[in-house]
Amino acid sequence: MNSWKEFIAAESTKEYYLKLKQVIDKAYATEVIYPPKEDIYNAFKHCPLDKVKVVILGQDPYHGAGQAHGLSFSVNKGIALPPSLRNIYRELEQDVDFINPNHGDLTYWAKQGVLLLNDVLTVKAAAAGSHQKLGWEQFTEHVISFLSEQKSDLVFMLWGNHALKKGKKIDRAKHLVLVSGHPSPMSANQGKWFGNKHFSQANTFLVSKGKQPIDWQLV
């Protein structure tokens, strides 16, 4: 399988996915759902399969108006930074001389090979976690298994218990798995996030494998 398009096409014939699609299509037709339907697969559109170097696992999309656009932790330009993303930027500032760009659009990372993957790809407006257990988890589980088996020398960043459970089957003999607390204020303020140095560790690893490091600086 050489592209995400092929991968998604193969998944879309499976029973769980057909059920999921039915539910999601109805939800978009009758309720306010985020992200916009055309943005659901942005993580894959912006980060082609042959370019993936780093995987950052999120949970589910932001549920406020204008925030979610299909990339984990990312928000559209012009939208206030959510607390978790503010803490990600603070860690970047300490770790890799990052300068806050005053926006939260992480598309530039995706285009360099950072797969910004949420566990669940849709959410009802103002209802966090509302699309859990509809089938998205199975889809993203297959994405992670596929990457773990078919690729080598990837960096997986698992932030918080949810991501840690999601990534438990990643082949640690083939890939670098970085684990820390979640960047949300509750976890970060308990000392489980700041100082993890995941961004510099990722680049050190990529360079050691002859790969181009990620330019974490957003403009």
C-alpha positions in Angstrom: 0.0 0.0 0.0 1.7 3.2 -1.2 -0.7 6.0 -0.2 -3.2 7.0 2.5 -5.8 7.1 -0.3 -5.3 3.3 -0.8 -5.3 2.7 2.9 -8.5 4.6 3.5 -10.1 2.9 0.5 -9.3 -0.5 1.9 -10.7 0.4 5.4 -13.9 1.9 3.8 -15.0 -1.6 2.7 -14.9 -3.0 6.2 -18.1 -3.5 8.2 -17.1 -1.3 11.1 -16.3 1.6 8.7 -19.5 1.3 6.8 -21.5 1.6 10.1 -19.3 4.5 11.2 -19.9 6.3 7.9 -23.6 5.9 8.1 -23.7 7.5 11.6 -21.2 10.3 10.7 -23.1 11.2 7.5 -26.3 11.4 9.4 -24.7 13.5 12.1 -23.3 16.0 9.6 -26.7 16.3 8.0 -28.6 16.9 11.2 -26.2 18.5 13.8 -23.2 20.9 14.0 -20.2 18.6 13.8 -16.5 19.6 13.9 -14.2 19.7 11.9 -15.9 20.7 8.7 -16.6 17.4 6.7 -14.0 18.2 4.1 -11.3 18.5 6.8 -11.9 15.2 8.6 -8.9 13.5 6.8 -6.6 16.6 6.8 -3.9 14.8 8.9 -3.5 12.4 5.9 -3.9 15.0 3.2 -1.1 17.2 4.6 1.2 14.3 5.6 1.5 11.8 2.7 2.3 8.2 3.8 5.8 8.2 2.2 6.7 11.3 4.2 5.7 10.3 7.7 8.5 10.7 10.2 6.7 11.6 13.5 3.3 10.7 14.8 1.7 12.9 17.5 -1.4 11.3 19.0 -4.3 13.4 20.2 -7.7 12.4 21.6 -10.6 14.0 19.8 -11.1 17.3 17.9 -11.7 20.6 19.6 -15.5 21.2 20.0 -15.7 25.0 19.7 -16.6 26.9 16.6 -13.8 27.4 14.1 -11.2 25.5 16.1 -10.8 22.0 14.7 -9.5 21.5 11.2 -8.4 17.8 11.2 -5.0 18.0 12.8 -4.5 17.0 16.4 -3.8 19.9 18.8 -3.9 22.4 15.9 -6.4 25.2 15.4 -7.2 27.5 12.5 -5.3 30.8 12.3 -7.2 33.6 14.0 -8.5 31.3 16.8 -7.2 31.7 20.3 -4.7 29.1 21.4 -6.3 26.3 23.5 -4.6 25.6 26.8 -2.9 22.4 25.7 -1.4 24.1 22.6 -0.1 27.0 24.8 1.7 24.4 26.9 3.1 22.7 23.8 4.5 26.1 22.7 6.0 26.7 26.2 7.8 23.3 26.1 9.0 24.1 22.5 10.4 27.5 23.7 12.4 25.7 26.4 13.5 22.8 24.2 14.3 24.1 20.8 14.5 27.9 20.9 10.9 28.1 19.5 9.3 31.5 19.1 5.5 31.6 19.6 4.0 32.5 16.2 0.8 33.8 17.7 -1.4 31.3 15.9 -2.1 27.6 16.4 -2.0 26.3 12.8 0.3 23.3 12.8 0.0 22.5 9.1 3.6 23.3 8.5 4.6 20.4 10.7 2.3 18.1 8.9 3.8 19.0 5.5 7.2 18.0 6.8 6.1 14.6 7.9 4.4 15.0 11.3 1.2 13.0 11.3 -1.1 14.9 13.7 -3.6 12.1 14.4 -6.5 12.2 16.7 -7.9 9.0 18.1 -11.4 10.1 17.1 -11.8 12.3 14.0 -15.1 14.1 14.6 -17.1 15.6 17.5 -20.5 17.2 18.1 -20.4 21.0 18.8 -19.9 21.8 22.5 -19.9 18.1 23.4 -16.4 16.8 24.1 -15.9 13.1 23.4 -19.4 12.8 21.8 -18.2 10.7 18.9 -16.2 8.2 20.9 -17.0 4.5 20.5 -18.6 5.0 17.1 -15.8 3.2 15.2 -13.1 5.9 14.8 -10.9 4.2 17.4 -10.8 1.1 15.3 -9.8 3.1 12.2 -7.0 5.0 14.0 -5.8 1.7 15.7 -5.4 0.3 12.2 -3.5 3.4 11.1 -1.0 3.0 14.0 -0.6 -0.7 13.5 0.0 -0.2 9.8 2.7 2.4 10.4 4.3 0.3 13.1 4.5 -2.7 10.8 5.2 -1.2 7.4 7.5 1.7 8.4 10.8 1.9 10.4 12.5 4.6 12.4 9.4 6.6 13.1 9.0 8.8 16.2 5.7 8.3 18.1 4.9 11.0 20.8 2.4 9.6 23.3 1.1 12.3 25.6 -1.1 11.2 28.5 -2.6 7.9 29.5 -5.1 7.7 26.6 -2.3 8.0 24.0 -0.1 5.6 26.0 -2.9 2.9 25.8 -3.5 3.7 22.1 0.2 3.1 21.3 0.9 0.0 23.4 1.3 -2.2 20.3 3.9 0.0 18.6 7.0 -2.0 17.8 9.6 -0.3 20.0 12.4 -2.3 18.4 11.7 -0.4 15.1 10.6 3.0 16.3 11.3 5.6 19.0 8.4 5.9 21.4 8.4 9.1 23.5 6.1 9.1 26.5 5.0 11.9 28.9 2.1 13.5 30.6 -0.5 15.3 28.6 0.1 19.0 27.8 -3.3 20.0 29.3 -3.1 22.3 32.3 -4.0 19.7 34.9 -1.3 17.3 33.8 1.3 20.0 32.9 0.9 21.7 36.3 1.5 18.5 38.1 5.0 18.3 36.5 4.2 15.6 34.0 4.7 17.6 30.8 7.3 20.4 30.9 10.9 19.3 30.4 10.1 16.2 28.4 12.2 17.5 25.5 10.3 15.4 23.0 10.9 17.8 20.1 14.7 17.8 20.4 14.8 14.1 21.1 12.8 13.4 17.9 15.2 15.4 15.8 18.3 13.8 17.3 16.8 10.4 16.5 15.8 11.4 12.9 19.3 12.7 12.2 20.8 9.5 13.6 18.8 7.6 11.0 19.9 9.8 8.1 16.6 11.7 8.0 15.9 15.4 7.8 15.0 16.8 11.2 11.6 18.6 11.7 11.7 22.4 11.6 9.4 23.0 14.6 9.4 26.8 14.2 6.0 27.9 12.8 5.7 31.2 10.9 
